[in-house]
Structures are given as structure tokens and as C-alpha cells.
């Protein structure tokens, strides 16, 4: 790929989209359709290894590439503790609607795979009315749909259940960060 073409596809500094009063950080690169839309996992950000490798691949293929940080993640505003899968889904749909054109391939990792599946449900309903299908494909990496109900809730201790009921959250140490995981 020529230097000029590489520069055209280079991911720029983030731009920000206001979604219900929260500043959502977005990075995008131009290119051909179908474009690639990255949906990261729980407590991950859009500059993680998988997202960076996929951005590099998309650039090499001349494909459009879009990624964002959910509220409370990475470069986006908002507090992590205020986030929910439903809120992050809403933000992902807003980013998709605002920044994509044509058909797209959703690539979701872990919780991002759950969000990708939910996005398809939502988009299918609205786009069916318009007679179009903007989803060209779906790639799920270590999908964790309903991980809160399937994995977290059954393993909660009495103390965690108490904290959840009284405080609205509980905190658990993270193997990946000095900050604990917050479950709401």
C-alpha cells in the first residue's frame, strides 16, 4: 500500500460524540465497505491489543474501521460504575448510526460480542422497516452473552449480594488493573 493510501486510512485522534450527555470517544479510519466495527470487552478500551491489530489489518485491506470506548472506559467520559450493558449498547448503536455508511462487519470481544448480538437485534428491527440490511457479517471472540446472569450472579457471596442490595454495587480485585472491577 502506498504511503498516501496508508495516511488516508490512518486512525486519527479521537473525536467525541455526545450520547445522552456522555462524551463517547471514537476513532475511525476511512476505507471500503464493508467496514469493520470493533466492540471491546468489559473494562477494555479501543487501544487494546486486539483492537489495534484489527485496525492494522483493516488498514492493510483498505477497509473502513470504527471503534469507540464505552462510557467509563478508556478515553470516554462518565464513571464506570454508572455503566450498564444496556447503556453501552445504546452508545454503540449511536456510534454506529452516526459514523457508518453502507454494510458493516461487527467484531465483538467478550462482552462486546454480547453487545454486537444485541445491536443486530435492534438494527434488524429498524432496518427491516427501511428495507435494508447494513450488517454484512459478525465475528465473535470469546463471546460472553449474559455473562452477568450466567457467570456472576450464581457465584455471588452473601456479602456481595448484601453490598449489591445496599450500595448498588460490589467491587472485586482485577488481575489486569489496580482498579477493582465494579459490578452494579
N, C-alpha and C positions, 0 to 999 in steps of 0.2 A: 504494500500500500504506500502511495506517495506521501511525502511529508505534509503537503497541503491537505490531502484527504484525511490523514491522521489528525491534523489540527481541527478539521471540520467536525470530526467525531469525538474530539476530546471532551471529557466531562468537565464542565465549568464549576466555578464556586457555587455553593448552594443558592437557590432562590427560595423564597418563602411564600407559602400560601396560607392565608388565614382560613381556618376551618373552625367554625363555631367559637371564635375568639382565641384560638390557639394557633401559634405560628409554627407551621409544619415545614421543615427543611426538605428540599427536593433537589436532586441532582439529575440532570438529563443530558443526553447526547443525541444528536440528530443521526438519521440514517434511514435505511429502507424498512419497509414493512414486510413481514410482521415484525413489530418491535418487541422488545423484551421488557417486562415489568417485574422488578425484584421486590419480594415481600419477605423481610427478615424475620427472625425468630424473637422470642421473648428475651428482653434485655440486650438484644443485639442492635447494632447500628449499621447504617448503609455504607460505612467504610470498613466493614469487616472483611475477612479474607475471602469468603465465598462471593460476596457482592463485588469485590474488587476483581477477582478472577473472571467473573461473569461479564463485568464491564469491559475488561480487556478482550475477552472472546468476542463480545458483541461488536466492539470497535474493529477488530480484525475481520469480521464478517460484513462490516458495513451496515450493521443493524442499529436501529434506534434503541436506546436503553434508558430506562427510567427507574429511579429508586427514591425512597424517602425514609425519613425517620419518623416513627410513631411519636405521639406526644410523650414527654418524659424519657425519650431515648435520644442518644446522640446529640445532633445539632438543633433538634426541635425544642420548642418551648413546652411549658407545662410540667407538672410534677408526675413522676412515675406512679406514685401511689393513687393518683386520680384517674389513672388509665384503666380501661376495661377492654376486653376483646371487641365488644360492640362499638366502643368509641374508636378503637384503632381500625376497625372495619370501615366505619363512616369516613375516617380520614383517608384511608386507602382508596375508597370509591371517589372521594372528592379529588384526590390527586390524579387518579385515572381519568376522570371526566375532564379535568382541566388541561392536562398535559398530553394526552394521547390522541392520535388520529389513526383511523384505519384499524386493521386487525392487530391483535397483540397476543403474545405468549406470556402467561402468568407463570412465574417461577417462585414458589414459596418454600421456605425452610422452616421446619418445626412448627411453631405457632403461626408463622407466615403461610404455611400450607393450609392451615385451618382458615385463615383469612382469605386465601385465594379461593378455596372451595365456597366460602360464603359470598365472595364477590361474584362468582359465577352465578350463584342462585339469584342474587339481586340484579345483576346485569341481564340475565336471561329474561327476567320478568319485564324490565323496562325496554330492552332492545327488541323483544318479541313484538311489542306494541308498535315499534317503529319498522319492523320487518327486516332487521339486520342482526347479524351476529358478529360482534367485534372480537370474540375470543377465538384465536387461531389454534391455541394449544395450551397445555397445562403440564408443568413439571413440578413434582412434589418431592422434596428432600427431607427424609426423616419426618414425615407428616405426624403432627400431634393434634388432630382434631379432638375437641372436647377434652383436652388434657386436664383441665381443672376438675371436671366431673369424674373422669375415668382414672386419673392418676393421683391427683392431690386430695380431693375430698375423702376418699376411703382410707387414706393413711393419716388423717389429721389426729393429733393427740387431743386429749381433753383440754389442755392448756391452750392449744392453738384454736380450738373451737370456741373456747371462752373469750380469747382475745378477739377473734373474728366477730363474735356477738357483741362484745362490749366496746371495743375500739374501732371495729370495722375493718381491721387488718391484722395480720401477724407477720413477723419478719423471720427469715431463715438465712443462715450464712450461705454465701455463694463461693463456689470453687473458682469463679472467674473474675471476681471483683472484691474490693474491700467493702463495698456497699452490699448490704444484705438484699436478698430477694424479698419483695413486699407482695403479699397475697391479700387481695381485697375481697 
